[in-house]
């Protein structure tokens, strides 16, 4: 697919088109190109696991291009607040981390000073910029234990405290008891 075709799909999936969507589409297209994955939503769909490091517009665009989804266990979220993603070819073990350069924002201003809207300025510039002006690229090693792979069907453990089921080896052993992360104290919510 072309950049414009992916951008149309990303806009439809996300609800609007913005600079983050353009970054996400280009970032994902580059990751796939570097790994040699030509059909991520078709015949190559089981080869790819993608780690995203931000929960913003770009993540939706990356999911559109790669076909990776949380529900399929092929999209992994690490809340690091960075406009970056790591693409892992599970069939070869090759992985590449790509991050947007902070300098690309200033470059967008110099490329299109005639455009007042920062978002519009960046959207156009991010479409035109050379990949080396837009992204850093780094080959990396990602260790994926069996429970992180799409399709993994592991043992289900029951929390000794709350009785809820725990999948994918996410349990915590505390004082000889098997607990879910919430009961072990790693809770993002507070009971009322």
Backbone torsions as a table, in degrees:
resi	resn	phi	psi	omega
1	UNK	NA	157.6	179.0
2	UNK	-90.4	167.1	176.2
3	UNK	-56.6	-46.7	-178.9
4	UNK	-62.9	-38.4	178.7
5	UNK	-65.8	-44.1	177.6
6	UNK	-63.7	-39.8	179.8
7	UNK	-63.5	-38.0	176.8
8	UNK	-64.0	-43.7	178.4
9	UNK	-65.2	-40.6	179.9
10	UNK	-64.8	-41.6	178.0
11	UNK	-61.5	-43.1	179.9
12	UNK	-65.1	-43.2	-178.3
13	UNK	-69.2	-35.9	-173.6
14	UNK	-92.5	-26.7	179.2
15	UNK	104.8	-15.5	174.8
16	UNK	-161.5	164.1	176.2
17	UNK	-107.4	132.5	-178.8
18	UNK	-146.4	177.0	-179.2
19	UNK	-60.1	-37.8	178.8
20	UNK	-62.9	-36.2	177.1
21	UNK	-65.1	-43.2	179.1
22	UNK	-62.0	-45.5	177.3
23	UNK	-58.7	-46.9	-177.9
24	UNK	-62.3	-43.4	179.2
25	UNK	-63.5	-48.5	-178.7
26	UNK	-64.5	-40.4	179.7
27	UNK	-60.6	-46.4	-179.5
28	UNK	-68.0	-41.5	178.3
29	UNK	-60.3	-39.8	179.3
30	UNK	-66.8	-44.1	178.5
31	UNK	-59.1	-44.8	178.7
32	UNK	-64.0	-42.3	179.6
33	UNK	-60.3	-46.6	-177.8
34	UNK	-64.5	-31.9	178.6
35	UNK	-86.3	-10.7	-178.7
36	UNK	75.0	26.0	178.2
37	UNK	-94.3	111.7	-173.2
38	UNK	-94.7	-27.4	-175.4
39	UNK	-133.1	69.9	-173.4
40	UNK	-67.9	-22.3	-179.1
41	UNK	-100.0	3.1	-180.0
42	UNK	-125.2	-116.6	-173.7
43	UNK	-64.4	-24.1	179.9
44	UNK	-95.3	8.0	-170.0
45	UNK	-62.0	-25.6	-179.1
46	UNK	-90.4	-1.1	-179.5
47	UNK	-85.5	-18.5	-166.0
48	UNK	-114.2	133.4	167.2
49	UNK	-125.3	133.6	-177.2
50	UNK	-122.3	130.0	174.5
51	UNK	-101.9	124.7	174.8
52	UNK	-109.0	149.3	-173.5
53	UNK	-115.2	11.1	-180.0
54	UNK	-150.2	148.0	178.0
55	UNK	-107.4	65.6	179.9
56	UNK	-129.5	-171.1	-174.8
57	UNK	-53.1	-40.1	-176.7
58	UNK	-58.6	-34.4	-178.4
59	UNK	-62.6	-40.6	176.6
60	UNK	-62.9	-40.3	179.2
61	UNK	-66.1	-40.5	178.6
62	UNK	-62.0	-41.5	178.5
63	UNK	-63.6	-38.8	179.2
64	UNK	-62.7	-48.2	-175.9
65	UNK	-68.6	-44.6	-174.3
66	UNK	-83.3	-24.2	-172.7
67	UNK	78.6	0.6	179.2
68	UNK	-75.6	136.2	-179.1
69	UNK	-136.1	149.3	176.0
70	UNK	-58.3	-45.1	-177.2
71	UNK	-65.2	-19.3	176.5
72	UNK	-98.1	1.5	178.5
73	UNK	65.0	20.5	178.7
74	UNK	-102.2	-12.0	176.6
75	UNK	-112.0	122.8	-178.3
76	UNK	-115.2	133.2	-178.4
77	UNK	-107.0	124.6	171.8
78	UNK	-117.7	116.6	-173.4
79	UNK	-81.4	75.3	-177.8
80	UNK	-106.8	-4.8	177.9
81	UNK	68.4	25.1	-178.8
82	UNK	-114.7	141.9	176.1
83	UNK	-81.2	78.1	-174.6
84	UNK	-152.1	157.5	175.9
85	UNK	-150.8	149.8	175.8
86	UNK	-117.9	129.6	-177.6
87	UNK	-109.4	124.6	-175.5
88	UNK	-117.8	123.0	173.0
89	UNK	-89.6	103.2	-174.5
90	UNK	-69.2	-18.3	179.5
91	UNK	-78.2	-25.0	-179.2
92	UNK	-116.0	-19.1	-175.8
93	UNK	84.0	-3.9	178.4
94	UNK	-71.6	142.4	179.2
95	UNK	-146.2	143.5	177.9
96	UNK	-133.3	133.8	176.3
97	UNK	-104.5	129.1	-178.8
98	UNK	-124.6	131.6	-179.2
99	UNK	-130.1	143.4	175.8
100	UNK	-71.7	136.4	177.7
101	UNK	-77.8	134.5	177.5
102	UNK	-62.2	-31.2	-179.4
103	UNK	-66.8	-14.8	-178.8
104	UNK	-66.0	-27.4	178.6
105	UNK	-66.0	-46.3	178.8
106	UNK	-66.3	-39.2	178.4
107	UNK	-63.0	-38.0	177.5
108	UNK	-60.2	-39.9	178.5
109	UNK	-63.9	-40.0	-179.5
110	UNK	-74.6	-28.9	179.8
111	UNK	-72.8	-36.0	-175.5
112	UNK	-136.4	64.9	179.1
113	UNK	-68.2	-17.1	-179.8
114	UNK	-73.8	-13.8	-179.7
115	UNK	-97.4	121.8	-177.2
116	UNK	-76.0	-42.0	-177.5
117	UNK	-69.4	121.7	179.4
118	UNK	-59.0	-42.5	-179.9
119	UNK	-62.4	-46.6	179.7
120	UNK	-64.2	-40.1	177.9
121	UNK	-59.8	-48.4	-179.1
122	UNK	-68.7	-39.9	179.7
123	UNK	-57.2	-46.1	-178.9
124	UNK	-69.6	-47.3	-178.5
125	UNK	-62.7	-41.5	-178.5
126	UNK	-66.5	-24.7	174.5
127	UNK	-72.7	-33.0	-172.1
128	UNK	-94.4	-26.3	-173.2
129	UNK	-61.7	146.3	171.7
130	UNK	-66.9	147.2	-176.7
131	UNK	-58.2	-34.1	-179.7
132	UNK	-71.8	-22.5	174.7
133	UNK	-82.3	-21.8	-174.4
134	UNK	-98.1	-34.9	-171.1
135	UNK	-133.9	152.7	163.2
136	UNK	-100.4	147.3	-180.0
137	UNK	-129.6	136.6	-179.6
138	UNK	-144.9	124.2	173.4
139	UNK	-72.5	132.9	-175.6
140	UNK	-134.6	168.8	174.2
141	UNK	-111.5	127.5	177.8
142	UNK	-120.5	120.0	176.8
143	UNK	-86.9	117.9	178.9
144	UNK	-113.1	105.8	174.9
145	UNK	-67.2	160.5	-175.4
146	UNK	-51.2	-38.7	-176.4
147	UNK	-69.9	-9.9	178.5
148	UNK	-91.5	-11.0	-177.5
149	UNK	-76.7	144.6	172.4
150	UNK	-57.4	141.3	177.3
151	UNK	84.2	-1.2	-179.6
152	UNK	-63.6	130.5	178.3
153	UNK	-121.2	91.0	-176.9
154	UNK	-102.1	-179.8	179.0
155	UNK	-66.6	142.1	177.4
156	UNK	-102.5	126.3	-177.7
157	UNK	-107.3	148.2	178.7
158	UNK	-107.2	131.5	179.1
159	UNK	-66.6	130.0	-179.6
160	UNK	-68.9	-17.5	-178.2
161	UNK	-93.9	-57.8	-173.4
162	UNK	-99.4	-15.2	178.3
163	UNK	81.6	4.1	178.7
164	UNK	-80.9	149.9	178.8
165	UNK	-75.9	147.6	-179.8
166	UNK	-126.8	125.3	179.1
167	UNK	-103.4	163.6	166.4
168	UNK	60.2	36.2	175.8
169	UNK	57.4	39.1	179.6
170	UNK	-95.2	6.6	-179.6
171	UNK	-73.8	162.2	179.2
172	UNK	-124.4	133.7	176.2
173	UNK	-95.6	117.3	-176.9
174	UNK	-133.9	119.1	179.9
175	UNK	52.3	41.6	177.5
176	UNK	78.2	3.7	-179.3
177	UNK	-112.0	143.3	175.7
178	UNK	-89.5	120.1	-177.0
179	UNK	-125.8	155.0	168.8
180	UNK	-76.2	165.6	-177.9
181	UNK	-62.3	-35.6	-179.9
182	UNK	-64.2	-47.6	-179.7
183	UNK	-69.5	-21.5	176.9
184	UNK	-82.6	-3.4	175.7
185	UNK	108.0	-2.2	180.0
186	UNK	-99.3	68.0	-171.5
187	UNK	-108.2	134.6	175.8
188	UNK	-95.6	-3.9	179.7
189	UNK	-127.9	165.7	178.8
190	UNK	-127.1	124.8	178.8
191	UNK	-64.7	140.2	178.9
192	UNK	-100.5	NA	NA
